[in-house]
Amino acid sequence: MSSTGDRVDRDALLRYMRRVADRWPVESAYVGGSRVTGGADRPPFLVVFVSRGFDGVPWLERVRQAEALWDLAEMGERAEVHCYTPVEFERKRDALPAVRDAADRGINLTA
């Protein structure tokens, strides 16, 4: 991890990813947001999950379930969660700067 180590509890993020992975097979998980990569216009945490398991699940349902697993008390800040199939992720990575930033400069929880 980079200089974000004093601002981000990586173990807590990994626990969160495991809670989500208990529901869907997570292929990739990235964490960005102002606490990780900076940017005052971003939420404190922006979490991007990529899973083939999301195929056929309405986007809002995926997000609501994944957000419900976020432990606000443990993390101290809210998270904006994005849940994409691999094909959706490639489109959103190109279209949404915050998603691209999380994937390119954020914490890769599956690395």
Protein Blocks (a to p, Z undefined) as FASTA:
>chain_A
ZZklmmpcfklmmmmmmmmmmmpccfbdcdedjklngpjkbcfbdcddddfklgopafkl
mmmmmmmmpcfklnopacddddddfklmmmmmmmmmklmmmmmmmccfkZZ
